[in-house]
Amino acid sequence: MTREQAASKVAKLRKLADGSPNPEEASSARRKADELAAEHGLTENDLLGDSLSGCYDELVDEMQKLGAEAGLRGTTGKAFDEIFARLKNPTPSEKVGRIRYIRDFLKGPVASALCFLPSVEVLVKSMRETVDKKLASRGIDPETMRGKGR
């Protein structure tokens, strides 16, 4: 079995575990998923990579559109411009880390500090919701995308 096949099987087992009303079946599926991931040396980034790859570009486009609609200027506009510059052209393996970066920024102290302007507060809230909805639509719990140590 290839790593890609193993990752696909782990994803299916996790989905089964999360959706099963039978606690024994859920536990068994979760255990098998963990064993298979360990056997093939799959990290959480490996397992999330495929799901995130499909939504990453859509997510960045939606966030840029929200930023453009807000018409940010000055220091606040530069802060968001810097964020979007960091998000350009990632390799597939970088996408997981960049999604974590986006979530951490939007839920962190810098975004909170920028929210002294009502228009920025609305923008940050819209971006937070966009990120969480996009991840959820791909079957990813947004809370699993929090950065390390947060």
TINUTI-781960 format. One line per field, with one value per atom (N, C-alpha, C, O): residue number from 1; atom name; residue in one letter; x, z negated, y negated. Coordinates in steps of 0.05 Angstrom, whole numbers. Layout:
N
num: NUM  ...;
atomo: CA  ...;
residuo: a  ...;
xx: X  ...;
zz: Z  ...;
yy: Y  ...;
//
This chain:
150
num: 1  1  1  1  2  2  2  2  3  3  3  3  4  4  4  4  5  5  5  5  6  6  6  6  7  7  7  7  8  8  8  8  9  9  9  9  10  10  10  10  11  11  11  11  12  12  12  12  13  13  13  13  14  14  14  14  15  15  15  15  16  16  16  16  17  17  17  17  18  18  18  18  19  19  19  19  20  20  20  20  21  21  21  21  22  22  22  22  23  23  23  23  24  24  24  24  25  25  25  25  26  26  26  26  27  27  27  27  28  28  28  28  29  29  29  29  30  30  30  30  31  31  31  31  32  32  32  32  33  33  33  33  34  34  34  34  35  35  35  35  36  36  36  36  37  37  37  37  38  38  38  38  39  39  39  39  40  40  40  40  41  41  41  41  42  42  42  42  43  43  43  43  44  44  44  44  45  45  45  45  46  46  46  46  47  47  47  47  48  48  48  48  49  49  49  49  50  50  50  50  51  51  51  51  52  52  52  52  53  53  53  53  54  54  54  54  55  55  55  55  56  56  56  56  57  57  57  57  58  58  58  58  59  59  59  59  60  60  60  60  61  61  61  61  62  62  62  62  63  63  63  63  64  64  64  64  65  65  65  65  66  66  66  66  67  67  67  67  68  68  68  68  69  69  69  69  70  70  70  70  71  71  71  71  72  72  72  72  73  73  73  73  74  74  74  74  75  75  75  75  76  76  76  76  77  77  77  77  78  78  78  78  79  79  79  79  80  80  80  80  81  81  81  81  82  82  82  82  83  83  83  83  84  84  84  84  85  85  85  85  86  86  86  86  87  87  87  87  88  88  88  88  89  89  89  89  90  90  90  90  91  91  91  91  92  92  92  92  93  93  93  93  94  94  94  94  95  95  95  95  96  96  96  96  97  97  97  97  98  98  98  98  99  99  99  99  100  100  100  100  101  101  101  101  102  102  102  102  103  103  103  103  104  104  104  104  105  105  105  105  106  106  106  106  107  107  107  107  108  108  108  108  109  109  109  109  110  110  110  110  111  111  111  111  112  112  112  112  113  113  113  113  114  114  114  114  115  115  115  115  116  116  116  116  117  117  117  117  118  118  118  118  119  119  119  119  120  120  120  120  121  121  121  121  122  122  122  122  123  123  123  123  124  124  124  124  125  125  125  125  126  126  126  126  127  127  127  127  128  128  128  128  129  129  129  129  130  130  130  130  131  131  131  131  132  132  132  132  133  133  133  133  134  134  134  134  135  135  135  135  136  136  136  136  137  137  137  137  138  138  138  138  139  139  139  139  140  140  140  140  141  141  141  141  142  142  142  142  143  143  143  143  144  144  144  144  145  145  145  145  146  146  146  146  147  147  147  147  148  148  148  148  149  149  149  149  150  150  150  150;
atomo: N  CA  C  O  N  CA  C  O  N  CA  C  O  N  CA  C  O  N  CA  C  O  N  CA  C  O  N  CA  C  O  N  CA  C  O  N  CA  C  O  N  CA  C  O  N  CA  C  O  N  CA  C  O  N  CA  C  O  N  CA  C  O  N  CA  C  O  N  CA  C  O  N  CA  C  O  N  CA  C  O  N  CA  C  O  N  CA  C  O  N  CA  C  O  N  CA  C  O  N  CA  C  O  N  CA  C  O  N  CA  C  O  N  CA  C  O  N  CA  C  O  N  CA  C  O  N  CA  C  O  N  CA  C  O  N  CA  C  O  N  CA  C  O  N  CA  C  O  N  CA  C  O  N  CA  C  O  N  CA  C  O  N  CA  C  O  N  CA  C  O  N  CA  C  O  N  CA  C  O  N  CA  C  O  N  CA  C  O  N  CA  C  O  N  CA  C  O  N  CA  C  O  N  CA  C  O  N  CA  C  O  N  CA  C  O  N  CA  C  O  N  CA  C  O  N  CA  C  O  N  CA  C  O  N  CA  C  O  N  CA  C  O  N  CA  C  O  N  CA  C  O  N  CA  C  O  N  CA  C  O  N  CA  C  O  N  CA  C  O  N  CA  C  O  N  CA  C  O  N  CA  C  O  N  CA  C  O  N  CA  C  O  N  CA  C  O  N  CA  C  O  N  CA  C  O  N  CA  C  O  N  CA  C  O  N  CA  C  O  N  CA  C  O  N  CA  C  O  N  CA  C  O  N  CA  C  O  N  CA  C  O  N  CA  C  O  N  CA  C  O  N  CA  C  O  N  CA  C  O  N  CA  C  O  N  CA  C  O  N  CA  C  O  N  CA  C  O  N  CA  C  O  N  CA  C  O  N  CA  C  O  N  CA  C  O  N  CA  C  O  N  CA  C  O  N  CA  C  O  N  CA  C  O  N  CA  C  O  N  CA  C  O  N  CA  C  O  N  CA  C  O  N  CA  C  O  N  CA  C  O  N  CA  C  O  N  CA  C  O  N  CA  C  O  N  CA  C  O  N  CA  C  O  N  CA  C  O  N  CA  C  O  N  CA  C  O  N  CA  C  O  N  CA  C  O  N  CA  C  O  N  CA  C  O  N  CA  C  O  N  CA  C  O  N  CA  C  O  N  CA  C  O  N  CA  C  O  N  CA  C  O  N  CA  C  O  N  CA  C  O  N  CA  C  O  N  CA  C  O  N  CA  C  O  N  CA  C  O  N  CA  C  O  N  CA  C  O  N  CA  C  O  N  CA  C  O  N  CA  C  O  N  CA  C  O  N  CA  C  O  N  CA  C  O  N  CA  C  O  N  CA  C  O  N  CA  C  O  N  CA  C  O  N  CA  C  O  N  CA  C  O  N  CA  C  O  N  CA  C  O  N  CA  C  O  N  CA  C  O  N  CA  C  O  N  CA  C  O  N  CA  C  O  N  CA  C  O  N  CA  C  O  N  CA  C  O  N  CA  C  O  N  CA  C  O  N  CA  C  O  N  CA  C  O;
residuo: m  m  m  m  t  t  t  t  r  r  r  r  e  e  e  e  q  q  q  q  a  a  a  a  a  a  a  a  s  s  s  s  k  k  k  k  v  v  v  v  a  a  a  a  k  k  k  k  l  l  l  l  r  r  r  r  k  k  k  k  l  l  l  l  a  a  a  a  d  d  d  d  g  g  g  g  s  s  s  s  p  p  p  p  n  n  n  n  p  p  p  p  e  e  e  e  e  e  e  e  a  a  a  a  s  s  s  s  s  s  s  s  a  a  a  a  r  r  r  r  r  r  r  r  k  k  k  k  a  a  a  a  d  d  d  d  e  e  e  e  l  l  l  l  a  a  a  a  a  a  a  a  e  e  e  e  h  h  h  h  g  g  g  g  l  l  l  l  t  t  t  t  e  e  e  e  n  n  n  n  d  d  d  d  l  l  l  l  l  l  l  l  g  g  g  g  d  d  d  d  s  s  s  s  l  l  l  l  s  s  s  s  g  g  g  g  c  c  c  c  y  y  y  y  d  d  d  d  e  e  e  e  l  l  l  l  v  v  v  v  d  d  d  d  e  e  e  e  m  m  m  m  q  q  q  q  k  k  k  k  l  l  l  l  g  g  g  g  a  a  a  a  e  e  e  e  a  a  a  a  g  g  g  g  l  l  l  l  r  r  r  r  g  g  g  g  t  t  t  t  t  t  t  t  g  g  g  g  k  k  k  k  a  a  a  a  f  f  f  f  d  d  d  d  e  e  e  e  i  i  i  i  f  f  f  f  a  a  a  a  r  r  r  r  l  l  l  l  k  k  k  k  n  n  n  n  p  p  p  p  t  t  t  t  p  p  p  p  s  s  s  s  e  e  e  e  k  k  k  k  v  v  v  v  g  g  g  g  r  r  r  r  i  i  i  i  r  r  r  r  y  y  y  y  i  i  i  i  r  r  r  r  d  d  d  d  f  f  f  f  l  l  l  l  k  k  k  k  g  g  g  g  p  p  p  p  v  v  v  v  a  a  a  a  s  s  s  s  a  a  a  a  l  l  l  l  c  c  c  c  f  f  f  f  l  l  l  l  p  p  p  p  s  s  s  s  v  v  v  v  e  e  e  e  v  v  v  v  l  l  l  l  v  v  v  v  k  k  k  k  s  s  s  s  m  m  m  m  r  r  r  r  e  e  e  e  t  t  t  t  v  v  v  v  d  d  d  d  k  k  k  k  k  k  k  k  l  l  l  l  a  a  a  a  s  s  s  s  r  r  r  r  g  g  g  g  i  i  i  i  d  d  d  d  p  p  p  p  e  e  e  e  t  t  t  t  m  m  m  m  r  r  r  r  g  g  g  g  k  k  k  k  g  g  g  g  r  r  r  r;
xx: 17  0  18  37  12  27  19  -1  35  29  2  -14  -2  -27  -51  -72  -48  -70  -75  -98  -54  -56  -70  -87  -62  -75  -105  -121  -112  -140  -155  -177  -143  -156  -159  -179  -138  -140  -162  -178  -165  -187  -214  -232  -217  -242  -248  -271  -228  -232  -239  -256  -226  -232  -261  -275  -269  -296  -316  -337  -310  -327  -328  -350  -305  -304  -320  -334  -318  -333  -363  -378  -371  -399  -414  -438  -400  -412  -427  -416  -452  -467  -459  -465  -445  -436  -408  -389  -406  -380  -358  -335  -365  -345  -334  -310  -352  -344  -327  -306  -335  -320  -292  -272  -290  -264  -246  -222  -258  -242  -232  -209  -249  -241  -219  -200  -222  -202  -175  -154  -176  -152  -138  -114  -154  -143  -131  -109  -144  -134  -107  -89  -105  -80  -58  -35  -64  -44  -34  -10  -52  -45  -28  -8  -36  -20  8  28  10  37  53  77  40  54  67  88  53  63  76  83  80  94  79  92  53  37  33  25  39  35  8  -6  -1  -26  -26  -46  -3  0  -5  -18  6  2  -27  -37  -41  -69  -87  -108  -80  -97  -90  -106  -66  -57  -76  -81  -86  -104  -129  -139  -141  -166  -161  -178  -139  -133  -125  -131  -111  -101  -124  -121  -146  -169  -182  -194  -181  -195  -176  -186  -150  -132  -135  -139  -133  -134  -161  -163  -183  -209  -211  -222  -200  -200  -185  -195  -161  -145  -159  -160  -171  -186  -209  -214  -224  -247  -238  -251  -216  -206  -196  -201  -182  -173  -197  -196  -218  -242  -254  -262  -256  -266  -249  -260  -223  -205  -208  -208  -211  -215  -241  -242  -262  -288  -287  -302  -270  -268  -253  -255  -238  -223  -204  -203  -188  -170  -148  -137  -140  -119  -99  -104  -76  -56  -44  -40  -37  -24  -41  -30  -67  -84  -84  -82  -86  -85  -59  -58  -36  -10  -8  5  -20  -19  -33  -23  -56  -70  -55  -55  -43  -27  -4  2  8  30  21  35  -2  -13  -17  -9  -30  -35  -10  -8  11  37  49  61  46  56  41  51  17  1  4  -7  19  22  39  59  30  45  58  82  43  56  58  43  77  78  56  46  48  26  33  14  58  64  63  61  65  64  35  31  16  -12  -23  -37  -17  -27  -17  -33  9  20  9  5  3  -7  -36  -44  -52  -79  -78  -93  -59  -56  -48  -58  -31  -22  -46  -50  -63  -87  -105  -113  -111  -129  -116  -130  -91  -78  -78  -83  -73  -74  -101  -104  -122  -149  -160  -178  -149  -159  -139  -144  -118  -96  -97  -115  -77  -76  -73  -83  -59  -55  -82  -89  -97  -124  -142  -157  -140  -157  -149  -166  -123  -114  -123  -129  -124  -133  -163  -173  -177  -207  -217  -241  -199  -209  -226  -242  -223  -240  -263  -259  -288  -311  -309  -316  -299  -297  -277  -282  -256  -236  -248  -243  -263  -275  -294  -294  -310  -328  -313  -320  -291  -275  -262  -264  -250  -237  -258  -253  -281  -302  -311  -314  -314  -321  -300  -306  -275  -253  -252  -247  -255  -256  -278  -273  -301  -324  -318  -324  -306  -299  -280  -284  -259  -239  -253  -249  -268  -280  -300  -301  -316  -335  -322  -330  -300  -286  -274  -276  -262  -250  -272  -269  -293  -315  -327  -335  -329  -340  -322  -332  -297  -279  -276  -259  -293  -293  -271  -263  -260  -238  -248  -260  -244  -252  -234  -209  -244  -227  -209  -187  -218  -202  -176  -157  -176  -152  -130  -107  -138  -119  -106  -93  -109  -95  -66  -57  -50  -21  -11  -26  13  25  28  35  22  25  4  7  -18  -40  -63  -83;
zz: 0  0  0  -16  18  19  -4  -17  -8  -29  -22  -40  4  12  7  -3  13  7  -23  -32  -38  -67  -78  -95  -68  -77  -71  -87  -47  -40  -58  -67  -64  -82  -110  -123  -120  -146  -147  -166  -126  -125  -126  -140  -112  -112  -139  -149  -152  -179  -199  -216  -197  -215  -211  -230  -186  -180  -192  -203  -189  -200  -231  -243  -243  -272  -282  -302  -267  -275  -271  -285  -251  -245  -256  -253  -269  -279  -305  -324  -306  -331  -351  -375  -341  -358  -369  -354  -396  -408  -403  -400  -402  -397  -368  -364  -350  -322  -318  -305  -331  -329  -341  -329  -363  -376  -359  -356  -348  -331  -306  -299  -294  -269  -276  -260  -298  -306  -311  -303  -325  -331  -306  -303  -287  -262  -246  -233  -246  -232  -244  -229  -270  -284  -278  -273  -278  -272  -244  -239  -225  -197  -192  -177  -205  -202  -213  -200  -236  -248  -230  -227  -220  -204  -179  -170  -168  -143  -149  -130  -174  -181  -173  -166  -173  -164  -187  -209  -182  -202  -198  -178  -217  -214  -189  -175  -184  -159  -134  -116  -134  -111  -107  -85  -130  -128  -121  -109  -129  -123  -95  -84  -85  -60  -37  -24  -32  -9  -12  7  -35  -40  -37  -26  -48  -47  -20  -12  -5  21  39  53  38  55  47  64  21  13  9  5  9  3  21  12  47  66  65  66  62  60  35  36  13  -12  -10  -18  1  4  22  17  44  62  47  50  32  17  -3  -7  -17  -37  -23  -33  0  14  23  23  32  41  17  20  -6  -30  -36  -43  -35  -40  -21  -29  5  25  21  25  14  10  -14  -15  -34  -58  -52  -67  -30  -22  -43  -49  -55  -77  -66  -44  -83  -76  -99  -121  -93  -114  -127  -113  -152  -166  -166  -163  -170  -171  -144  -143  -122  -95  -91  -79  -100  -97  -112  -102  -136  -151  -136  -135  -124  -109  -83  -74  -70  -46  -52  -36  -75  -83  -87  -79  -98  -102  -75  -71  -56  -30  -15  -1  -19  -6  -16  -1  -42  -54  -44  -46  -34  -26  4  13  19  48  54  41  73  85  66  68  47  30  44  63  35  44  30  10  40  26  -3  -20  -10  -37  -55  -80  -43  -59  -65  -82  -51  -53  -81  -91  -94  -121  -140  -155  -139  -156  -151  -169  -126  -119  -128  -136  -127  -137  -167  -178  -181  -210  -215  -233  -198  -200  -198  -214  -178  -174  -199  -209  -208  -232  -256  -271  -261  -284  -282  -302  -258  -255  -261  -277  -249  -252  -280  -288  -295  -322  -343  -367  -334  -352  -360  -352  -374  -385  -364  -368  -342  -321  -309  -306  -301  -290  -310  -302  -335  -355  -358  -361  -357  -359  -335  -338  -312  -288  -288  -272  -305  -306  -319  -326  -325  -336  -316  -324  -291  -270  -265  -260  -265  -260  -234  -232  -213  -187  -188  -175  -203  -206  -223  -217  -243  -260  -244  -246  -227  -209  -190  -185  -178  -160  -173  -162  -196  -210  -217  -214  -226  -233  -207  -208  -185  -160  -151  -142  -154  -146  -164  -155  -190  -209  -200  -199  -195  -187  -161  -157  -142  -116  -119  -107  -135  -139  -152  -142  -173  -187  -170  -171  -155  -137  -115  -109  -104  -82  -92  -79  -116  -127  -133  -127  -146  -153  -128  -128  -106  -81  -70  -54  -78  -69  -90  -88  -111  -132  -152  -165  -154  -173  -196  -192  -220  -244  -245  -248  -243  -244  -268  -267  -291  -315  -313  -328  -295  -291  -276  -275  -265  -250  -266  -255  -292  -309  -309  -307  -310  -310  -336  -356  -336  -360  -382  -377  -406  -430  -433  -448  -418  -421  -436  -440;
yy: 23  0  -25  -27  -44  -68  -87  -83  -108  -128  -142  -147  -147  -161  -143  -152  -117  -98  -96  -95  -95  -93  -118  -117  -142  -167  -167  -176  -157  -156  -137  -143  -114  -95  -106  -102  -120  -132  -152  -153  -168  -188  -175  -184  -153  -138  -126  -128  -115  -104  -125  -121  -149  -171  -180  -186  -182  -190  -170  -178  -145  -124  -127  -125  -131  -134  -158  -157  -180  -205  -202  -215  -186  -184  -160  -158  -143  -118  -123  -134  -114  -116  -94  -96  -74  -52  -58  -60  -61  -69  -48  -56  -23  -2  -4  -2  -8  -11  -36  -36  -58  -83  -80  -89  -67  -62  -45  -50  -24  -5  -20  -16  -35  -50  -70  -73  -84  -104  -91  -101  -68  -53  -43  -46  -32  -23  -46  -43  -69  -92  -101  -107  -102  -110  -90  -98  -64  -44  -46  -44  -50  -52  -77  -76  -99  -124  -120  -129  -107  -102  -83  -87  -63  -43  -55  -47  -75  -88  -115  -130  -122  -146  -171  -192  -170  -193  -213  -205  -238  -259  -271  -266  -288  -302  -320  -322  -332  -348  -331  -340  -307  -289  -283  -283  -278  -270  -293  -289  -317  -340  -352  -366  -346  -358  -356  -376  -332  -329  -345  -358  -344  -359  -389  -403  -399  -427  -437  -460  -420  -428  -438  -458  -424  -432  -458  -471  -465  -489  -513  -535  -509  -531  -555  -577  -550  -573  -587  -611  -571  -583  -601  -623  -591  -606  -632  -653  -631  -656  -676  -699  -666  -684  -697  -721  -681  -692  -713  -734  -708  -727  -753  -774  -750  -774  -790  -815  -777  -791  -807  -830  -794  -807  -832  -853  -829  -851  -874  -897  -867  -888  -903  -927  -888  -900  -919  -939  -913  -930  -956  -975  -956  -980  -990  -1014  -973  -980  -998  -994  -1018  -1036  -1038  -1028  -1051  -1057  -1032  -1012  -1034  -1012  -987  -965  -990  -966  -952  -928  -968  -956  -942  -920  -954  -942  -915  -896  -914  -889  -867  -844  -872  -852  -845  -822  -865  -860  -841  -824  -845  -828  -799  -780  -796  -769  -756  -733  -770  -758  -752  -732  -768  -763  -737  -722  -731  -706  -682  -659  -686  -663  -656  -635  -671  -666  -641  -636  -626  -604  -584  -579  -573  -553  -526  -521  -510  -483  -468  -477  -444  -429  -424  -425  -419  -413  -438  -435  -462  -486  -495  -512  -484  -494  -489  -507  -467  -462  -483  -494  -489  -509  -537  -552  -542  -569  -572  -594  -550  -552  -557  -572  -544  -548  -578  -590  -588  -616  -635  -653  -630  -646  -645  -666  -621  -619  -632  -646  -627  -639  -670  -683  -680  -710  -720  -739  -708  -719  -716  -731  -698  -694  -705  -702  -717  -725  -755  -769  -763  -790  -812  -834  -806  -827  -834  -857  -813  -818  -833  -851  -824  -837  -867  -884  -873  -900  -917  -941  -905  -919  -924  -941  -911  -913  -938  -940  -957  -982  -998  -1015  -991  -1003  -984  -961  -994  -977  -961  -938  -974  -961  -938  -917  -941  -919  -896  -873  -904  -883  -866  -841  -878  -864  -846  -823  -857  -842  -818  -796  -821  -799  -778  -754  -786  -767  -751  -727  -765  -752  -732  -710  -740  -723  -698  -676  -702  -679  -659  -635  -670  -652  -639  -615  -653  -641  -618  -597  -622  -601  -577  -554  -581  -558  -543  -519  -558  -545  -529  -507  -540  -527  -501  -480  -502  -478  -457  -434  -466  -448  -435  -412  -450  -439  -416  -400  -416  -394  -373  -355  -374  -353  -357  -337  -381  -386  -403  -424  -393  -409  -433  -430  -457  -481  -482  -493  -472  -473  -456  -461  -437  -421  -437  -428  -459  -476  -497  -515  -496  -516  -510  -487  -531  -528  -515  -513  -506  -494  -514  -537  -506  -523  -544  -563  -541  -562  -550  -563;
//
